[in-house]
């Protein structure tokens, strides 16, 4: 008869053959049982590890796990899809997902470039098309390249840029890009659980 740990470990054996996958197996209290090298590297980048050798999780992840475990006792919470933990650091976002596996929990990690926070532009009243123009501007596209991407003429792009200059109180593309970048790109201290 398998113990939960053996069963979980056997289920992970396929993943464990690829040690670059960012996975970790933990107890319901958040104590680390097993982790890939990739996960350990992510722990180091996204938070200080506690000093105890058996507890290598950053404290922010441990606190989130404990909160998730407490919430799992609430019937209303169980009806909602589980929300991942998002950690922002130096232009990247680490998404942490928690999956029950018997008496253990599997942590899945996915690191990606941070996405702009477009909702911060809502007070400026920009239209969906103007948002597309801003995204292309932030990507370093010229007016001609923008017109090709949007399927419009260069004059239409210039018109959208003119409206954006007025809405943001700027006079040129460079100032617009700088202003918008400070609003939509999260700095190291902004975002959910930034440290």
Backbone as CSV, one residue per row, in Angstrom:
resi,resn,N_x,N_y,N_z,CA_x,CA_y,CA_z,C_x,C_y,C_z
1,UNK,0.836,-1.178,0.000,0.000,0.000,0.000,0.883,1.244,0.000
2,UNK,0.540,2.211,-0.859,1.298,3.458,-0.981,0.934,4.428,0.124
3,UNK,1.927,5.103,0.654,1.631,6.261,1.498,1.362,7.433,0.562
4,UNK,0.768,8.483,1.083,0.486,9.660,0.252,1.768,10.204,-0.346
5,UNK,2.826,10.245,0.465,4.104,10.777,-0.018,4.641,9.939,-1.160
6,UNK,4.594,8.596,-1.023,5.102,7.742,-2.090,4.273,7.923,-3.354
7,UNK,2.952,7.970,-3.190,2.075,8.146,-4.338,2.377,9.464,-5.039
8,UNK,2.502,10.531,-4.260,2.795,11.842,-4.830,4.149,11.837,-5.509
9,UNK,5.115,11.219,-4.861,6.466,11.176,-5.422,6.466,10.399,-6.733
10,UNK,5.727,9.266,-6.782,5.655,8.488,-8.008,4.970,9.273,-9.118
11,UNK,3.927,10.027,-8.769,3.242,10.841,-9.779,4.166,11.916,-10.323
12,UNK,5.121,12.364,-9.500,6.045,13.403,-9.929,7.261,12.849,-10.645
13,UNK,7.409,11.523,-10.677,8.635,10.956,-11.229,8.853,11.356,-12.679
14,UNK,7.795,11.480,-13.454,7.948,11.921,-14.841,8.502,13.336,-14.882
15,UNK,7.960,14.217,-14.037,8.436,15.592,-13.987,9.834,15.675,-13.407
16,UNK,10.133,14.814,-12.459,11.430,14.872,-11.793,12.564,14.505,-12.730
17,UNK,12.261,13.791,-13.826,13.322,13.477,-14.777,13.771,14.725,-15.518
18,UNK,12.981,15.774,-15.486,13.360,17.055,-16.067,13.519,18.044,-14.919
19,UNK,14.721,18.133,-14.329,14.902,18.965,-13.143,14.782,20.462,-13.401
20,UNK,14.630,20.866,-14.658,14.500,22.300,-14.926,13.066,22.788,-14.721
21,UNK,12.109,21.862,-14.563,10.731,22.280,-14.314,10.624,22.879,-12.923
22,UNK,9.993,24.037,-12.795,9.865,24.669,-11.479,8.691,24.099,-10.685
23,UNK,8.947,23.037,-9.932,7.944,22.377,-9.110,8.473,22.204,-7.698
24,UNK,7.560,22.150,-6.736,7.940,21.843,-5.359,6.788,21.107,-4.703
25,UNK,7.117,20.187,-3.815,6.124,19.464,-3.042,6.268,19.908,-1.596
26,UNK,5.143,20.270,-0.978,5.172,20.817,0.381,4.110,20.152,1.240
27,UNK,4.217,20.343,2.547,3.166,19.903,3.462,2.073,20.965,3.474
28,UNK,0.944,20.650,4.105,-0.138,21.637,4.201,0.261,22.821,5.074
29,UNK,1.299,22.663,5.884,1.802,23.773,6.698,2.838,24.604,5.938
30,UNK,3.183,24.170,4.717,4.131,24.926,3.910,5.578,24.492,4.056
31,UNK,5.829,23.354,4.719,7.203,22.865,4.840,7.606,22.165,3.547
32,UNK,8.772,22.462,3.068,9.257,21.920,1.808,9.643,20.453,1.958
33,UNK,9.097,19.607,1.078,9.444,18.189,1.059,10.415,17.874,-0.070
34,UNK,10.221,18.550,-1.207,11.006,18.254,-2.402,10.888,19.440,-3.355
35,UNK,11.938,19.745,-4.080,11.882,20.841,-5.058,12.924,20.617,-6.137
36,UNK,12.611,21.082,-7.328,13.592,21.032,-8.409,14.585,22.176,-8.229
37,UNK,15.716,22.062,-8.899,16.723,23.125,-8.836,16.157,24.445,-9.347
38,UNK,15.314,24.365,-10.381,14.704,25.574,-10.938,13.853,26.281,-9.882
39,UNK,13.097,25.518,-9.096,12.285,26.112,-8.026,13.162,26.782,-6.984
40,UNK,14.231,26.110,-6.598,15.128,26.678,-5.588,15.728,27.994,-6.076
41,UNK,16.051,28.058,-7.374,16.586,29.305,-7.938,15.532,30.412,-7.878
42,UNK,14.279,30.069,-8.170,13.197,31.059,-8.097,12.991,31.540,-6.668
43,UNK,13.086,30.640,-5.687,12.948,31.037,-4.280,13.971,32.105,-3.938
44,UNK,15.193,31.903,-4.422,16.250,32.869,-4.143,15.999,34.223,-4.774
45,UNK,15.395,34.224,-5.967,15.153,35.490,-6.670,13.953,36.256,-6.131
46,UNK,12.968,35.557,-5.589,11.721,36.214,-5.199,11.504,36.330,-3.700
47,UNK,12.514,36.126,-2.922,12.347,36.318,-1.488,13.465,35.678,-0.718
48,UNK,13.682,36.204,0.456,14.702,35.634,1.322,14.219,34.282,1.814
49,UNK,15.101,33.321,1.809,14.767,32.009,2.344,14.992,32.036,3.850
50,UNK,14.141,31.338,4.574,14.332,31.286,6.023,15.571,30.458,6.334
51,UNK,16.102,30.596,7.518,17.372,29.971,7.853,17.269,28.468,8.076
52,UNK,16.091,27.956,8.402,15.964,26.522,8.650,16.144,25.746,7.355
53,UNK,17.019,24.734,7.328,17.301,24.024,6.084,16.106,23.279,5.499
54,UNK,15.138,22.852,6.333,13.981,22.118,5.820,12.888,23.050,5.321
55,UNK,13.081,24.338,5.471,12.032,25.300,5.136,12.610,26.350,4.206
56,UNK,12.823,25.982,2.950,13.486,26.864,2.004,12.553,27.832,1.290
57,UNK,11.270,27.786,1.589,10.332,28.674,0.904,10.489,30.107,1.393
58,UNK,10.405,31.079,0.479,10.364,32.475,0.922,9.142,32.686,1.816
59,UNK,9.262,33.557,2.791,8.179,33.757,3.762,6.882,34.200,3.089
60,UNK,6.963,34.987,2.022,5.749,35.453,1.353,4.965,34.277,0.774
61,UNK,5.674,33.253,0.271,5.002,32.070,-0.271,4.412,31.243,0.869
62,UNK,5.162,31.088,1.955,4.666,30.342,3.113,3.399,30.982,3.669
63,UNK,3.398,32.308,3.799,2.211,33.017,4.299,1.017,32.818,3.373
64,UNK,1.257,32.859,2.063,0.184,32.667,1.085,-0.381,31.249,1.191
65,UNK,0.491,30.256,1.341,0.041,28.866,1.474,-0.832,28.719,2.715
66,UNK,-0.391,29.276,3.822,-1.169,29.192,5.062,-2.539,29.849,4.891
67,UNK,-2.580,30.985,4.208,-3.854,31.657,3.945,-4.750,30.771,3.072
68,UNK,-4.166,30.160,2.027,-4.939,29.286,1.142,-5.515,28.097,1.909
69,UNK,-4.721,27.535,2.810,-5.187,26.396,3.611,-6.337,26.815,4.527
70,UNK,-6.240,27.986,5.141,-7.322,28.480,5.999,-8.592,28.704,5.186
71,UNK,-8.438,29.291,4.003,-9.591,29.583,3.155,-10.249,28.318,2.623
72,UNK,-9.477,27.241,2.479,-10.036,26.007,1.910,-11.107,25.392,2.807
73,UNK,-11.189,25.813,4.066,-12.229,25.331,4.976,-13.551,26.070,4.792
74,UNK,-13.534,27.165,4.057,-14.730,27.971,3.817,-15.455,27.427,2.582
75,UNK,-16.723,26.959,2.720,-17.446,26.392,1.577,-17.566,27.360,0.396
76,UNK,-17.754,28.655,0.662,-17.862,29.631,-0.429,-16.545,29.749,-1.187
77,UNK,-15.446,29.677,-0.477,-14.127,29.784,-1.103,-13.884,28.609,-2.050
78,UNK,-14.328,27.426,-1.660,-14.098,26.233,-2.480,-14.838,26.296,-3.809
79,UNK,-15.887,27.108,-3.894,-16.640,27.238,-5.142,-15.926,28.124,-6.156
80,UNK,-15.016,28.959,-5.684,-14.293,29.871,-6.574,-13.032,29.199,-7.109
81,UNK,-12.622,29.547,-8.333,-11.355,28.993,-8.827,-10.198,29.531,-7.988
82,UNK,-9.204,28.695,-7.705,-8.080,29.156,-6.889,-7.305,30.271,-7.589
83,UNK,-6.927,31.263,-6.817,-6.176,32.394,-7.357,-4.685,32.175,-7.127
84,UNK,-3.869,32.389,-8.142,-2.429,32.224,-7.952,-1.842,33.398,-7.170
85,UNK,-0.684,33.171,-6.632,0.097,34.239,-6.009,0.944,34.855,-7.107
86,UNK,0.980,36.180,-7.187,1.798,36.876,-8.171,2.854,37.685,-7.441
87,UNK,4.108,37.428,-7.773,5.223,38.169,-7.190,5.930,38.905,-8.317
88,UNK,6.138,40.204,-8.154,6.773,41.023,-9.182,8.182,41.385,-8.741
89,UNK,9.124,41.228,-9.669,10.507,41.530,-9.349,11.268,41.879,-10.623
90,UNK,11.804,43.075,-10.679,12.700,43.505,-11.761,12.166,43.181,-13.154
91,UNK,10.930,43.583,-13.413,10.351,43.408,-14.740,9.834,42.010,-15.026
92,UNK,9.818,41.136,-14.031,9.302,39.782,-14.216,8.244,39.498,-13.161
93,UNK,7.370,38.562,-13.501,6.317,38.141,-12.585,6.416,36.639,-12.382
94,UNK,6.397,36.222,-11.120,6.358,34.802,-10.786,4.935,34.469,-10.375
95,UNK,4.335,33.514,-11.088,2.993,33.048,-10.759,3.147,31.718,-10.022
96,UNK,2.553,31.637,-8.831,2.637,30.430,-8.009,1.237,29.851,-7.883
97,UNK,1.095,28.581,-8.235,-0.192,27.893,-8.110,-0.042,26.753,-7.111
98,UNK,-1.089,26.525,-6.344,-1.107,25.492,-5.310,-2.115,24.425,-5.707
99,UNK,-1.666,23.165,-5.752,-2.552,22.061,-6.120,-2.531,20.999,-5.031
100,UNK,-3.694,20.587,-4.515,-3.732,19.536,-3.503,-3.319,18.192,-4.099
101,UNK,-2.554,17.435,-3.336,-2.164,16.071,-3.716,-2.224,15.214,-2.454
102,UNK,-3.416,14.803,-2.074,-3.569,14.043,-0.835,-3.267,14.941,0.344
103,UNK,-2.338,14.523,1.193,-1.972,15.343,2.348,-0.818,16.286,2.035
104,UNK,-0.331,16.245,0.815,0.740,17.153,0.396,0.164,18.165,-0.585
105,UNK,0.969,19.137,-0.957,0.564,20.160,-1.919,1.672,20.324,-2.949
106,UNK,1.274,20.479,-4.189,2.225,20.719,-5.261,2.212,22.201,-5.582
107,UNK,3.381,22.800,-5.646,3.514,24.192,-6.074,4.027,24.193,-7.502
108,UNK,3.333,24.908,-8.369,3.744,25.079,-9.758,4.152,26.526,-9.941
109,UNK,5.292,26.745,-10.562,5.813,28.093,-10.738,5.921,28.406,-12.223
110,UNK,5.579,29.648,-12.568,5.755,30.113,-13.944,6.241,31.554,-13.890
111,UNK,7.407,31.782,-14.459,7.977,33.129,-14.488,7.821,33.691,-15.891
112,UNK,7.397,34.952,-15.968,7.205,35.595,-17.265,7.500,37.081,-17.134
113,UNK,7.720,37.751,-18.271,7.895,39.205,-18.196,6.623,39.837,-17.637
114,UNK,6.772,40.857,-16.821,5.609,41.547,-16.254,4.807,42.206,-17.360
115,UNK,3.498,42.114,-17.248,2.610,42.735,-18.219,2.265,44.146,-17.756
116,UNK,2.088,45.054,-18.701,1.706,46.417,-18.315,0.373,46.438,-17.572
117,UNK,0.240,47.391,-16.687,-0.987,47.574,-15.917,-1.848,48.615,-16.632
118,UNK,-2.563,48.166,-17.664,-3.332,49.085,-18.499,-4.431,49.798,-17.733
119,UNK,-4.941,49.192,-16.669,-6.035,49.839,-15.943,-5.611,51.167,-15.323
120,UNK,-4.303,51.383,-15.162,-3.835,52.660,-14.613,-4.051,53.805,-15.598
121,UNK,-4.365,53.491,-16.857,-4.601,54.534,-17.862,-6.075,54.931,-17.958
122,UNK,-6.949,54.210,-17.278,-8.385,54.510,-17.357,-8.734,55.952,-17.014
123,UNK,-8.113,56.561,-15.990,-8.464,57.955,-15.674,-8.179,58.933,-16.820
124,UNK,-7.343,58.540,-17.760,-7.005,59.424,-18.878,-8.009,59.304,-20.019
125,UNK,-8.936,58.355,-19.924,-9.991,58.220,-20.921,-9.515,57.791,-22.294
126,UNK,-8.504,56.934,-22.348,-8.034,56.511,-23.666,-8.958,55.435,-24.234
127,UNK,-9.091,55.457,-25.539,-9.943,54.501,-26.236,-9.171,53.201,-26.450
128,UNK,-9.864,52.110,-26.787,-9.161,50.856,-27.082,-8.135,51.015,-28.215
129,UNK,-8.471,51.792,-29.237,-7.538,51.995,-30.356,-6.320,52.793,-29.891
130,UNK,-6.548,53.798,-29.042,-5.420,54.574,-28.507,-4.529,53.693,-27.638
131,UNK,-5.129,52.743,-26.941,-4.326,51.812,-26.140,-3.439,50.960,-27.044
132,UNK,-3.972,50.543,-28.185,-3.166,49.789,-29.152,-2.003,50.642,-29.648
133,UNK,-2.275,51.922,-29.916,-1.219,52.839,-30.369,-0.153,52.974,-29.287
134,UNK,-0.583,53.124,-28.036,0.368,53.246,-26.921,1.221,51.985,-26.811
135,UNK,0.601,50.807,-26.933,1.348,49.549,-26.839,2.410,49.472,-27.931
136,UNK,2.056,49.884,-29.138,3.022,49.876,-30.240,4.118,50.912,-30.013
137,UNK,3.746,52.066,-29.470,4.729,53.103,-29.147,5.732,52.573,-28.123
138,UNK,5.227,51.905,-27.085,6.109,51.350,-26.062,7.002,50.242,-26.618
139,UNK,6.546,49.601,-27.692,7.355,48.565,-28.345,8.384,49.170,-29.294
140,UNK,8.404,50.512,-29.399,9.403,51.185,-30.223,9.062,51.283,-31.698
141,UNK,7.802,51.133,-32.043,7.381,51.175,-33.450,7.289,52.611,-33.961
142,UNK,7.612,52.783,-35.241,7.464,54.080,-35.899,5.995,54.262,-36.280
143,UNK,5.635,55.471,-36.708,4.256,55.715,-37.143,3.886,54.805,-38.312
144,UNK,4.815,54.610,-39.236,4.557,53.743,-40.391,4.329,52.303,-39.938
145,UNK,5.167,51.819,-39.025,5.005,50.451,-38.515,3.686,50.303,-37.753
146,UNK,3.323,51.349,-37.007,2.041,51.318,-36.293,0.885,51.229,-37.279
147,UNK,0.943,52.028,-38.340,-0.154,52.026,-39.312,-0.290,50.652,-39.963
148,UNK,0.835,49.998,-40.233,0.785,48.657,-40.817,0.194,47.656,-39.826
149,UNK,0.595,47.736,-38.567,0.077,46.818,-37.541,-1.412,47.014,-37.309
150,UNK,-1.856,48.272,-37.350,-3.259,48.588,-37.075,-4.143,48.520,-38.312
151,UNK,-3.523,48.432,-39.486,-4.296,48.409,-40.721,-4.947,49.741,-41.025
152,UNK,-4.275,50.837,-40.651,-4.784,52.189,-40.899,-3.702,52.998,-41.589
153,UNK,-4.026,54.219,-41.935,-3.052,55.106,-42.545,-2.186,55.786,-41.494
154,UNK,-1.051,56.324,-41.937,-0.144,57.041,-41.042,-0.855,58.253,-40.445
155,UNK,-1.701,58.906,-41.234,-2.445,60.066,-40.741,-3.349,59.712,-39.564
156,UNK,-3.959,58.539,-39.626,-4.822,58.092,-38.519,-3.995,57.859,-37.261
157,UNK,-2.808,57.267,-37.424,-1.914,57.047,-36.281,-1.525,58.392,-35.678
158,UNK,-1.185,59.367,-36.549,-0.808,60.698,-36.063,-1.971,61.359,-35.316
159,UNK,-3.189,61.135,-35.810,-4.374,61.684,-35.150,-4.532,61.075,-33.746
160,UNK,-4.374,59.743,-33.648,-4.448,59.078,-32.337,-3.355,59.605,-31.408
161,UNK,-2.147,59.765,-31.937,-1.047,60.285,-31.117,-1.357,61.701,-30.644
162,UNK,-1.944,62.523,-31.520,-2.321,63.884,-31.137,-3.309,63.892,-29.982
163,UNK,-4.302,62.988,-30.050,-5.264,62.877,-28.947,-4.564,62.440,-27.661
164,UNK,-3.631,61.493,-27.794,-2.897,61.010,-26.616,-2.026,62.116,-26.017
165,UNK,-1.393,62.933,-26.888,-0.581,64.054,-26.382,-1.449,64.969,-25.512
166,UNK,-2.665,65.265,-26.003,-3.579,66.131,-25.248,-4.002,65.487,-23.929
167,UNK,-4.373,64.221,-23.983,-4.871,63.542,-22.785,-3.807,63.424,-21.692
168,UNK,-2.544,63.275,-22.090,-1.463,63.117,-21.108,-0.696,64.415,-20.862
169,UNK,-1.075,65.485,-21.586,-0.429,66.780,-21.384,1.033,66.797,-21.793
170,UNK,1.350,66.116,-22.902,2.731,66.065,-23.396,2.767,66.602,-24.822
171,UNK,3.992,66.790,-25.340,4.122,67.396,-26.666,4.762,66.504,-27.716
172,UNK,5.330,65.351,-27.314,5.979,64.501,-28.316,5.926,63.027,-27.913
173,UNK,6.330,62.181,-28.863,6.284,60.727,-28.670,7.155,60.269,-27.505
174,UNK,8.346,60.835,-27.395,9.279,60.413,-26.348,8.709,60.687,-24.965
175,UNK,8.168,61.883,-24.776,7.584,62.234,-23.484,6.343,61.387,-23.209
176,UNK,5.546,61.132,-24.244,4.373,60.273,-24.080,4.803,58.873,-23.648
177,UNK,5.795,58.317,-24.333,6.270,56.967,-23.994,6.797,56.913,-22.566
178,UNK,7.571,57.920,-22.173,8.122,57.957,-20.814,7.010,58.058,-19.778
179,UNK,6.048,58.930,-20.032,4.930,59.121,-19.103,4.113,57.843,-18.959
180,UNK,3.746,57.248,-20.081,2.919,56.045,-20.049,3.688,54.887,-19.414
181,UNK,4.957,54.765,-19.737,5.763,53.670,-19.179,5.772,53.723,-17.652
182,UNK,5.881,54.920,-17.090,5.887,55.027,-15.625,4.537,54.645,-15.026
183,UNK,3.469,54.766,-15.821,2.135,54.423,-15.325,1.795,52.944,-15.479
184,UNK,2.245,52.321,-16.570,1.796,50.955,-16.861,2.800,49.867,-16.538
185,UNK,4.066,50.184,-16.391,5.056,49.161,-16.072,5.279,49.181,-14.570
186,UNK,5.011,48.056,-13.885,5.136,48.077,-12.430,6.588,48.178,-11.988
187,UNK,6.917,49.142,-11.129,8.259,49.169,-10.572,8.414,48.021,-9.587
188,UNK,9.609,47.821,-9.096,9.892,46.714,-8.188,8.977,46.744,-6.972
189,UNK,8.563,47.926,-6.528,7.765,48.023,-5.308,6.265,47.973,-5.551
190,UNK,5.797,47.930,-6.819,4.362,47.906,-7.084,3.936,46.487,-7.445
191,UNK,2.652,46.208,-7.293,2.109,44.918,-7.676,1.733,44.114,-6.456
192,UNK,1.095,42.993,-6.702,0.698,42.177,-5.566,1.899,41.440,-5.025
193,UNK,2.171,41.638,-3.771,3.263,40.995,-3.057,4.615,41.290,-3.668
194,UNK,4.899,42.525,-3.971,6.226,42.919,-4.439,7.130,43.076,-3.248
195,UNK,8.357,42.693,-3.421,9.349,42.887,-2.356,10.646,43.280,-2.962
